[in-house]
Amino acid sequence: MRRTQSDNVVRFSGVLASVISVTANTPVVQVPAGAATGSITVSVGANSTASGTNFVIQPVR
């Protein structure tokens, strides 16, 4: 991860998340409104990766 927040892009099912803070290995993000069950993708410059399992939105009961 790059320490400059704007260099790191995180998406939940394609919906852009706000990056709150970044360390060398860990981004802290806010799950965006409109996020749905699906993969989380992280991009840093030209490199990106996706979660191996889905992030799951639980229904409100």
Distance bins in CASP14 RR format, pairs under 12 A and 6 or more apart:
PFRMAT RR
TARGET T0000
AUTHOR 0000-0000-0000
RMODE 2
METHOD distances of the structure
MODEL  1
1 7 0 0 0 0 1 0 0 0 0 0 0
1 8 1 0 1 0 0 0 0 0 0 0 0
1 9 0 0 0 0 0 1 0 0 0 0 0
1 10 0 0 0 0 0 1 0 0 0 0 0
1 19 0 0 0 0 1 0 0 0 0 0 0
1 21 0 0 0 0 0 1 0 0 0 0 0
1 22 1 0 1 0 0 0 0 0 0 0 0
1 23 1 0 0 1 0 0 0 0 0 0 0
1 24 1 0 0 1 0 0 0 0 0 0 0
1 25 1 0 0 1 0 0 0 0 0 0 0
1 26 1 0 0 1 0 0 0 0 0 0 0
1 27 1 0 1 0 0 0 0 0 0 0 0
1 28 0 0 0 0 0 1 0 0 0 0 0
1 29 0 0 0 0 0 1 0 0 0 0 0
1 42 0 0 0 0 1 0 0 0 0 0 0
1 43 0 0 0 0 0 1 0 0 0 0 0
1 44 1 0 0 1 0 0 0 0 0 0 0
1 45 0 0 0 0 0 1 0 0 0 0 0
1 47 0 0 0 0 0 1 0 0 0 0 0
1 49 0 0 0 0 0 1 0 0 0 0 0
2 8 1 0 1 0 0 0 0 0 0 0 0
2 9 0 0 0 0 0 1 0 0 0 0 0
2 19 0 0 0 0 0 1 0 0 0 0 0
2 22 1 0 0 1 0 0 0 0 0 0 0
2 23 0 0 0 0 0 1 0 0 0 0 0
2 24 0 0 0 0 1 0 0 0 0 0 0
2 25 0 0 0 0 0 1 0 0 0 0 0
2 27 0 0 0 0 1 0 0 0 0 0 0
2 42 0 0 0 0 0 1 0 0 0 0 0
2 43 0 0 0 0 0 1 0 0 0 0 0
2 44 1 0 1 0 0 0 0 0 0 0 0
2 45 1 0 0 1 0 0 0 0 0 0 0
2 46 0 0 0 0 0 1 0 0 0 0 0
2 47 0 0 0 0 0 1 0 0 0 0 0
3 19 0 0 0 0 0 1 0 0 0 0 0
3 21 0 0 0 0 1 0 0 0 0 0 0
3 22 1 0 1 0 0 0 0 0 0 0 0
3 23 1 0 0 1 0 0 0 0 0 0 0
3 24 1 0 0 1 0 0 0 0 0 0 0
3 25 0 0 0 0 0 1 0 0 0 0 0
3 26 0 0 0 0 0 1 0 0 0 0 0
3 27 0 0 0 0 0 1 0 0 0 0 0
3 44 0 0 0 0 0 1 0 0 0 0 0
4 19 0 0 0 0 1 0 0 0 0 0 0
4 21 0 0 0 0 0 1 0 0 0 0 0
4 22 1 0 0 1 0 0 0 0 0 0 0
4 27 0 0 0 0 0 1 0 0 0 0 0
4 44 0 0 0 0 0 1 0 0 0 0 0
4 45 0 0 0 0 0 1 0 0 0 0 0
5 17 0 0 0 0 0 1 0 0 0 0 0
5 18 0 0 0 0 1 0 0 0 0 0 0
5 19 1 0 1 0 0 0 0 0 0 0 0
5 20 1 0 0 1 0 0 0 0 0 0 0
5 21 1 0 0 1 0 0 0 0 0 0 0
5 22 1 0 1 0 0 0 0 0 0 0 0
5 23 0 0 0 0 0 1 0 0 0 0 0
5 27 0 0 0 0 1 0 0 0 0 0 0
5 28 0 0 0 0 1 0 0 0 0 0 0
5 29 0 0 0 0 1 0 0 0 0 0 0
5 30 0 0 0 0 0 1 0 0 0 0 0
5 44 0 0 0 0 0 1 0 0 0 0 0
6 18 0 0 0 0 0 1 0 0 0 0 0
6 19 1 0 0 1 0 0 0 0 0 0 0
6 22 0 0 0 0 1 0 0 0 0 0 0
6 27 0 0 0 0 0 1 0 0 0 0 0
6 43 0 0 0 0 0 1 0 0 0 0 0
6 44 0 0 0 0 0 1 0 0 0 0 0
6 45 0 0 0 0 0 1 0 0 0 0 0
7 19 0 0 0 0 1 0 0 0 0 0 0
7 22 0 0 0 0 1 0 0 0 0 0 0
7 27 0 0 0 0 0 1 0 0 0 0 0
7 42 0 0 0 0 0 1 0 0 0 0 0
7 43 0 0 0 0 1 0 0 0 0 0 0
7 44 1 0 0 1 0 0 0 0 0 0 0
7 45 1 0 0 1 0 0 0 0 0 0 0
7 46 0 0 0 0 0 1 0 0 0 0 0
7 47 0 0 0 0 0 1 0 0 0 0 0
8 16 0 0 0 0 0 1 0 0 0 0 0
8 17 0 0 0 0 1 0 0 0 0 0 0
8 18 0 0 0 0 0 1 0 0 0 0 0
8 19 1 0 1 0 0 0 0 0 0 0 0
8 20 0 0 0 0 0 1 0 0 0 0 0
8 21 0 0 0 0 1 0 0 0 0 0 0
8 22 1 0 1 0 0 0 0 0 0 0 0
8 23 0 0 0 0 0 1 0 0 0 0 0
8 24 0 0 0 0 0 1 0 0 0 0 0
8 25 0 0 0 0 0 1 0 0 0 0 0
8 26 0 0 0 0 0 1 0 0 0 0 0
8 27 1 0 1 0 0 0 0 0 0 0 0
8 28 0 0 0 0 0 1 0 0 0 0 0
8 29 0 0 0 0 1 0 0 0 0 0 0
8 41 0 0 0 0 0 1 0 0 0 0 0
8 42 1 0 0 1 0 0 0 0 0 0 0
8 43 1 0 0 1 0 0 0 0 0 0 0
8 44 1 0 1 0 0 0 0 0 0 0 0
8 45 0 0 0 0 1 0 0 0 0 0 0
8 47 0 0 0 0 0 1 0 0 0 0 0
8 48 0 0 0 0 0 1 0 0 0 0 0
8 49 0 0 0 0 0 1 0 0 0 0 0
9 15 0 0 0 0 0 1 0 0 0 0 0
9 16 1 0 0 1 0 0 0 0 0 0 0
9 17 0 0 0 0 1 0 0 0 0 0 0
9 18 0 0 0 0 0 1 0 0 0 0 0
9 19 1 0 0 1 0 0 0 0 0 0 0
9 22 0 0 0 0 0 1 0 0 0 0 0
9 27 0 0 0 0 1 0 0 0 0 0 0
9 29 0 0 0 0 1 0 0 0 0 0 0
9 40 0 0 0 0 0 1 0 0 0 0 0
9 41 1 0 0 1 0 0 0 0 0 0 0
9 42 1 0 0 1 0 0 0 0 0 0 0
9 43 1 0 1 0 0 0 0 0 0 0 0
9 44 1 0 0 1 0 0 0 0 0 0 0
9 45 0 0 0 0 1 0 0 0 0 0 0
9 46 0 0 0 0 0 1 0 0 0 0 0
9 47 0 0 0 0 0 1 0 0 0 0 0
9 48 0 0 0 0 1 0 0 0 0 0 0
9 49 0 0 0 0 0 1 0 0 0 0 0
10 16 1 0 0 1 0 0 0 0 0 0 0
10 17 1 0 1 0 0 0 0 0 0 0 0
10 18 0 0 0 0 1 0 0 0 0 0 0
10 19 1 0 0 1 0 0 0 0 0 0 0
10 20 0 0 0 0 0 1 0 0 0 0 0
10 21 0 0 0 0 0 1 0 0 0 0 0
10 22 0 0 0 0 1 0 0 0 0 0 0
10 26 0 0 0 0 0 1 0 0 0 0 0
10 27 1 0 1 0 0 0 0 0 0 0 0
10 28 0 0 0 0 1 0 0 0 0 0 0
10 29 1 0 1 0 0 0 0 0 0 0 0
10 30 0 0 0 0 1 0 0 0 0 0 0
10 31 0 0 0 0 1 0 0 0 0 0 0
10 32 0 0 0 0 1 0 0 0 0 0 0
10 35 0 0 0 0 0 1 0 0 0 0 0
10 39 0 0 0 0 0 1 0 0 0 0 0
10 40 1 0 0 1 0 0 0 0 0 0 0
10 41 1 0 0 1 0 0 0 0 0 0 0
10 42 1 0 1 0 0 0 0 0 0 0 0
10 43 1 0 0 1 0 0 0 0 0 0 0
10 44 0 0 0 0 1 0 0 0 0 0 0
10 48 0 0 0 0 0 1 0 0 0 0 0
10 49 0 0 0 0 0 1 0 0 0 0 0
10 50 0 0 0 0 0 1 0 0 0 0 0
10 51 0 0 0 0 0 1 0 0 0 0 0
10 55 0 0 0 0 0 1 0 0 0 0 0
11 17 1 0 0 1 0 0 0 0 0 0 0
11 18 0 0 0 0 0 1 0 0 0 0 0
11 19 0 0 0 0 0 1 0 0 0 0 0
11 27 0 0 0 0 0 1 0 0 0 0 0
11 29 0 0 0 0 1 0 0 0 0 0 0
11 31 0 0 0 0 0 1 0 0 0 0 0
11 32 0 0 0 0 1 0 0 0 0 0 0
11 34 0 0 0 0 0 1 0 0 0 0 0
11 35 0 0 0 0 1 0 0 0 0 0 0
11 36 0 0 0 0 0 1 0 0 0 0 0
11 38 0 0 0 0 0 1 0 0 0 0 0
11 39 0 0 0 0 1 0 0 0 0 0 0
11 40 1 0 0 1 0 0 0 0 0 0 0
11 41 1 0 1 0 0 0 0 0 0 0 0
11 42 0 0 0 0 1 0 0 0 0 0 0
11 43 1 0 0 1 0 0 0 0 0 0 0
11 48 0 0 0 0 1 0 0 0 0 0 0
11 49 0 0 0 0 0 1 0 0 0 0 0
11 50 0 0 0 0 1 0 0 0 0 0 0
11 51 0 0 0 0 0 1 0 0 0 0 0
11 55 0 0 0 0 0 1 0 0 0 0 0
12 18 0 0 0 0 0 1 0 0 0 0 0
12 29 0 0 0 0 1 0 0 0 0 0 0
12 30 0 0 0 0 1 0 0 0 0 0 0
12 31 1 0 1 0 0 0 0 0 0 0 0
12 32 1 0 0 1 0 0 0 0 0 0 0
12 33 0 0 0 0 0 1 0 0 0 0 0
12 34 0 0 0 0 1 0 0 0 0 0 0
12 35 1 1 0 0 0 0 0 0 0 0 0
12 36 1 0 0 1 0 0 0 0 0 0 0
12 37 0 0 0 0 1 0 0 0 0 0 0
12 38 1 0 0 1 0 0 0 0 0 0 0
12 39 0 0 0 0 1 0 0 0 0 0 0
12 40 1 0 1 0 0 0 0 0 0 0 0
12 41 0 0 0 0 1 0 0 0 0 0 0
12 42 0 0 0 0 0 1 0 0 0 0 0
12 50 0 0 0 0 0 1 0 0 0 0 0
12 51 0 0 0 0 1 0 0 0 0 0 0
12 54 0 0 0 0 0 1 0 0 0 0 0
12 55 1 0 1 0 0 0 0 0 0 0 0
12 56 0 0 0 0 0 1 0 0 0 0 0
12 57 0 0 0 0 1 0 0 0 0 0 0
13 31 0 0 0 0 0 1 0 0 0 0 0
13 32 0 0 0 0 1 0 0 0 0 0 0
13 34 0 0 0 0 1 0 0 0 0 0 0
13 35 1 0 1 0 0 0 0 0 0 0 0
13 36 1 0 1 0 0 0 0 0 0 0 0
13 37 1 0 0 1 0 0 0 0 0 0 0
13 38 1 0 1 0 0 0 0 0 0 0 0
13 39 1 0 0 1 0 0 0 0 0 0 0
13 40 0 0 0 0 1 0 0 0 0 0 0
13 41 0 0 0 0 1 0 0 0 0 0 0
13 50 0 0 0 0 0 1 0 0 0 0 0
13 51 0 0 0 0 0 1 0 0 0 0 0
13 54 0 0 0 0 1 0 0 0 0 0 0
13 55 1 0 0 1 0 0 0 0 0 0 0
13 56 0 0 0 0 0 1 0 0 0 0 0
13 57 0 0 0 0 1 0 0 0 0 0 0
14 32 0 0 0 0 1 0 0 0 0 0 0
14 34 0 0 0 0 1 0 0 0 0 0 0
14 35 0 0 0 0 1 0 0 0 0 0 0
14 36 0 0 0 0 1 0 0 0 0 0 0
14 37 0 0 0 0 0 1 0 0 0 0 0
14 38 0 0 0 0 1 0 0 0 0 0 0
14 39 0 0 0 0 1 0 0 0 0 0 0
14 40 0 0 0 0 1 0 0 0 0 0 0
14 41 1 0 0 1 0 0 0 0 0 0 0
14 42 0 0 0 0 0 1 0 0 0 0 0
14 43 0 0 0 0 0 1 0 0 0 0 0
14 48 0 0 0 0 0 1 0 0 0 0 0
14 50 0 0 0 0 0 1 0 0 0 0 0
14 51 0 0 0 0 0 1 0 0 0 0 0
14 55 0 0 0 0 0 1 0 0 0 0 0
15 29 0 0 0 0 0 1 0 0 0 0 0
15 30 0 0 0 0 0 1 0 0 0 0 0
15 31 0 0 0 0 1 0 0 0 0 0 0
15 32 1 0 1 0 0 0 0 0 0 0 0
15 33 0 0 0 0 1 0 0 0 0 0 0
15 34 1 0 1 0 0 0 0 0 0 0 0
15 35 1 0 1 0 0 0 0 0 0 0 0
15 36 1 0 0 1 0 0 0 0 0 0 0
15 37 0 0 0 0 0 1 0 0 0 0 0
15 38 0 0 0 0 0 1 0 0 0 0 0
15 39 0 0 0 0 0 1 0 0 0 0 0
15 40 0 0 0 0 0 1 0 0 0 0 0
15 41 0 0 0 0 0 1 0 0 0 0 0
15 55 0 0 0 0 0 1 0 0 0 0 0
15 57 0 0 0 0 0 1 0 0 0 0 0
16 29 0 0 0 0 1 0 0 0 0 0 0
16 30 0 0 0 0 0 1 0 0 0 0 0
16 31 0 0 0 0 0 1 0 0 0 0 0
16 32 1 0 0 1 0 0 0 0 0 0 0
16 33 0 0 0 0 0 1 0 0 0 0 0
16 34 0 0 0 0 0 1 0 0 0 0 0
16 35 0 0 0 0 1 0 0 0 0 0 0
16 40 0 0 0 0 0 1 0 0 0 0 0
16 41 0 0 0 0 0 1 0 0 0 0 0
16 42 0 0 0 0 0 1 0 0 0 0 0
16 43 0 0 0 0 0 1 0 0 0 0 0
17 27 0 0 0 0 1 0 0 0 0 0 0
17 28 0 0 0 0 0 1 0 0 0 0 0
17 29 1 0 1 0 0 0 0 0 0 0 0
17 30 1 0 0 1 0 0 0 0 0 0 0
17 31 1 0 0 1 0 0 0 0 0 0 0
17 32 1 0 1 0 0 0 0 0 0 0 0
17 33 0 0 0 0 0 1 0 0 0 0 0
17 34 0 0 0 0 0 1 0 0 0 0 0
17 35 1 0 0 1 0 0 0 0 0 0 0
17 40 0 0 0 0 1 0 0 0 0 0 0
17 41 0 0 0 0 1 0 0 0 0 0 0
17 42 0 0 0 0 1 0 0 0 0 0 0
17 43 0 0 0 0 0 1 0 0 0 0 0
17 55 0 0 0 0 0 1 0 0 0 0 0
18 27 0 0 0 0 0 1 0 0 0 0 0
18 28 0 0 0 0 1 0 0 0 0 0 0
18 29 1 0 0 1 0 0 0 0 0 0 0
18 30 1 0 1 0 0 0 0 0 0 0 0
18 31 0 0 0 0 1 0 0 0 0 0 0
18 32 1 0 0 1 0 0 0 0 0 0 0
18 33 0 0 0 0 0 1 0 0 0 0 0
18 35 0 0 0 0 0 1 0 0 0 0 0
19 26 0 0 0 0 0 1 0 0 0 0 0
19 27 1 0 1 0 0 0 0 0 0 0 0
19 28 1 0 0 1 0 0 0 0 0 0 0
19 29 1 0 1 0 0 0 0 0 0 0 0
19 30 0 0 0 0 1 0 0 0 0 0 0
19 31 0 0 0 0 0 1 0 0 0 0 0
19 32 0 0 0 0 0 1 0 0 0 0 0
19 42 0 0 0 0 1 0 0 0 0 0 0
19 43 0 0 0 0 0 1 0 0 0 0 0
19 44 0 0 0 0 0 1 0 0 0 0 0
20 26 0 0 0 0 0 1 0 0 0 0 0
20 27 0 0 0 0 1 0 0 0 0 0 0
20 28 1 0 1 0 0 0 0 0 0 0 0
20 29 1 0 0 1 0 0 0 0 0 0 0
20 30 1 0 0 1 0 0 0 0 0 0 0
20 31 0 0 0 0 0 1 0 0 0 0 0
21 27 1 0 0 1 0 0 0 0 0 0 0
21 28 1 0 1 0 0 0 0 0 0 0 0
21 29 0 0 0 0 1 0 0 0 0 0 0
21 30 0 0 0 0 0 1 0 0 0 0 0
22 28 1 0 0 1 0 0 0 0 0 0 0
22 29 0 0 0 0 1 0 0 0 0 0 0
22 42 0 0 0 0 0 1 0 0 0 0 0
22 44 0 0 0 0 1 0 0 0 0 0 0
24 44 0 0 0 0 0 1 0 0 0 0 0
25 42 0 0 0 0 0 1 0 0 0 0 0
25 44 0 0 0 0 0 1 0 0 0 0 0
26 42 0 0 0 0 0 1 0 0 0 0 0
27 40 0 0 0 0 0 1 0 0 0 0 0
27 41 0 0 0 0 0 1 0 0 0 0 0
27 42 1 0 0 1 0 0 0 0 0 0 0
27 43 0 0 0 0 0 1 0 0 0 0 0
27 44 0 0 0 0 1 0 0 0 0 0 0
27 49 0 0 0 0 0 1 0 0 0 0 0
29 35 0 0 0 0 0 1 0 0 0 0 0
29 40 0 0 0 0 1 0 0 0 0 0 0
29 41 0 0 0 0 0 1 0 0 0 0 0
29 42 0 0 0 0 1 0 0 0 0 0 0
29 55 0 0 0 0 0 1 0 0 0 0 0
31 37 0 0 0 0 0 1 0 0 0 0 0
31 38 0 0 0 0 0 1 0 0 0 0 0
31 40 0 0 0 0 1 0 0 0 0 0 0
31 55 1 0 0 1 0 0 0 0 0 0 0
31 56 0 0 0 0 0 1 0 0 0 0 0
31 57 0 0 0 0 1 0 0 0 0 0 0
31 58 0 0 0 0 0 1 0 0 0 0 0
32 40 0 0 0 0 0 1 0 0 0 0 0
32 55 0 0 0 0 0 1 0 0 0 0 0
32 57 0 0 0 0 0 1 0 0 0 0 0
33 57 0 0 0 0 0 1 0 0 0 0 0
34 57 0 0 0 0 1 0 0 0 0 0 0
35 54 0 0 0 0 0 1 0 0 0 0 0
35 55 1 0 0 1 0 0 0 0 0 0 0
35 56 0 0 0 0 0 1 0 0 0 0 0
35 57 1 0 0 1 0 0 0 0 0 0 0
35 58 0 0 0 0 0 1 0 0 0 0 0
36 54 0 0 0 0 1 0 0 0 0 0 0
36 55 0 0 0 0 1 0 0 0 0 0 0
36 56 0 0 0 0 1 0 0 0 0 0 0
36 57 1 0 1 0 0 0 0 0 0 0 0
36 58 0 0 0 0 0 1 0 0 0 0 0
36 59 0 0 0 0 0 1 0 0 0 0 0
37 51 0 0 0 0 0 1 0 0 0 0 0
37 53 0 0 0 0 0 1 0 0 0 0 0
37 54 1 0 1 0 0 0 0 0 0 0 0
37 55 1 0 0 1 0 0 0 0 0 0 0
37 56 1 0 1 0 0 0 0 0 0 0 0
37 57 1 0 1 0 0 0 0 0 0 0 0
37 58 0 0 0 0 1 0 0 0 0 0 0
37 59 0 0 0 0 0 1 0 0 0 0 0
38 50 0 0 0 0 1 0 0 0 0 0 0
38 51 0 0 0 0 1 0 0 0 0 0 0
38 52 0 0 0 0 0 1 0 0 0 0 0
38 53 0 0 0 0 1 0 0 0 0 0 0
38 54 1 0 1 0 0 0 0 0 0 0 0
38 55 1 0 1 0 0 0 0 0 0 0 0
38 56 1 0 0 1 0 0 0 0 0 0 0
38 57 0 0 0 0 1 0 0 0 0 0 0
39 48 0 0 0 0 0 1 0 0 0 0 0
39 49 0 0 0 0 1 0 0 0 0 0 0
39 50 1 0 1 0 0 0 0 0 0 0 0
39 51 1 0 1 0 0 0 0 0 0 0 0
39 52 1 0 0 1 0 0 0 0 0 0 0
39 53 0 0 0 0 1 0 0 0 0 0 0
39 54 1 0 0 1 0 0 0 0 0 0 0
39 55 1 0 0 1 0 0 0 0 0 0 0
39 56 0 0 0 0 0 1 0 0 0 0 0
40 48 0 0 0 0 0 1 0 0 0 0 0
40 49 0 0 0 0 1 0 0 0 0 0 0
40 50 1 0 0 1 0 0 0 0 0 0 0
40 51 1 0 1 0 0 0 0 0 0 0 0
40 52 0 0 0 0 1 0 0 0 0 0 0
40 53 0 0 0 0 1 0 0 0 0 0 0
40 54 0 0 0 0 1 0 0 0 0 0 0
40 55 1 0 1 0 0 0 0 0 0 0 0
40 56 0 0 0 0 0 1 0 0 0 0 0
40 57 0 0 0 0 0 1 0 0 0 0 0
41 47 0 0 0 0 0 1 0 0 0 0 0
41 48 1 0 1 0 0 0 0 0 0 0 0
41 49 1 0 0 1 0 0 0 0 0 0 0
41 50 1 0 1 0 0 0 0 0 0 0 0
41 51 1 0 0 1 0 0 0 0 0 0 0
41 52 0 0 0 0 0 1 0 0 0 0 0
41 54 0 0 0 0 0 1 0 0 0 0 0
41 55 0 0 0 0 0 1 0 0 0 0 0
42 48 1 0 0 1 0 0 0 0 0 0 0
42 49 1 0 1 0 0 0 0 0 0 0 0
42 50 1 0 0 1 0 0 0 0 0 0 0
42 51 0 0 0 0 1 0 0 0 0 0 0
42 52 0 0 0 0 0 1 0 0 0 0 0
42 55 0 0 0 0 0 1 0 0 0 0 0
43 49 0 0 0 0 1 0 0 0 0 0 0
43 50 0 0 0 0 1 0 0 0 0 0 0
END
